[in-house]
Amino acid sequence: MDISVISIGNSKGIRLSKTVLEKYNITDKVELILEKGYIILKPKSETRKDWEKAFKKMHENGEDQLLINDVFEEENLEEWI
């Protein structure tokens, strides 16, 4: 696929079609990887995006229970002081 380099203010840039953006799930940011003779654009996803909403929903549904106790009976916390 050939695309043109265009002027954007004092810089240059490229335009990606809506089809490409949707196919590769590109929204706000991309990671730019420079390799020998290549420039790679990789979709950048936000780690833990929407976790706050998911945790709130889990709490509302009563699904936010501990799987294991956070302190064990045999644990000696004095070692860490």
C-alpha positions as CSV (number, residue, x, y, z in Angstrom):
1,M,0.0,0.0,0.0
2,D,1.4,3.4,-1.0
3,I,0.6,6.4,1.0
4,S,1.8,10.0,0.7
5,V,3.8,12.0,3.1
6,I,1.9,15.3,3.8
7,S,2.7,18.6,5.4
8,I,1.3,19.1,8.9
9,G,2.3,22.6,10.1
10,N,6.1,22.6,10.1
11,S,6.2,18.8,10.2
12,K,5.4,16.0,7.9
13,G,3.0,13.1,8.5
14,I,1.0,10.3,7.0
15,R,-2.7,9.6,6.9
16,L,-4.1,6.2,7.6
17,S,-7.5,5.2,6.1
18,K,-10.4,4.5,8.3
19,T,-10.3,0.9,7.1
20,V,-6.7,0.5,8.3
21,L,-7.4,2.2,11.7
22,E,-10.4,-0.1,12.3
23,K,-8.6,-3.3,11.1
24,Y,-5.7,-2.8,13.4
25,N,-7.7,-1.2,16.3
26,I,-5.8,2.0,16.2
27,T,-7.5,4.7,18.3
28,D,-5.4,7.4,19.9
29,K,-1.8,6.3,19.9
30,V,0.7,4.0,18.1
31,E,4.1,2.8,19.1
32,L,6.8,3.7,16.6
33,I,9.4,1.0,16.2
34,L,12.6,1.7,14.2
35,E,14.4,-1.3,12.8
36,K,17.0,-1.6,10.1
37,G,15.4,-0.1,7.0
38,Y,11.9,-0.3,8.5
39,I,9.5,1.9,10.4
40,I,6.8,-0.1,12.2
41,L,3.6,1.4,13.6
42,K,2.1,-0.8,16.3
43,P,-1.3,-0.1,17.9
44,K,-0.9,1.2,21.5
45,S,-3.4,-0.1,24.0
46,E,-3.9,1.4,27.4
47,T,-3.1,-1.3,30.0
48,R,-5.8,-1.7,32.5
49,K,-8.2,0.5,30.5
50,D,-11.7,0.4,32.0
51,W,-10.6,-1.6,35.0
52,E,-12.2,0.9,37.3
53,K,-15.6,0.4,35.7
54,A,-15.2,-3.4,35.8
55,F,-14.2,-3.3,39.5
56,K,-17.2,-1.1,40.3
57,K,-19.5,-3.5,38.5
58,M,-18.0,-6.5,40.4
59,H,-18.5,-4.7,43.7
60,E,-22.1,-3.9,42.8
61,N,-22.7,-7.6,42.0
62,G,-21.0,-8.8,45.1
63,E,-18.2,-10.5,43.1
64,D,-15.3,-8.7,44.7
65,Q,-14.4,-11.4,47.3
66,L,-10.9,-12.4,48.2
67,L,-9.8,-15.7,46.7
68,I,-7.2,-16.3,49.5
69,N,-6.6,-14.6,52.8
70,D,-4.2,-11.7,52.6
71,V,-2.5,-12.7,55.8
72,F,-1.6,-16.3,56.7
73,E,-1.7,-17.7,60.2
74,E,2.0,-18.8,60.1
75,E,3.2,-15.5,58.6
76,N,5.7,-13.6,60.8
77,L,5.3,-10.0,59.9
78,E,8.0,-8.9,62.4
79,E,10.6,-10.1,59.8
80,W,9.6,-7.2,57.6
81,I,9.9,-4.4,60.1
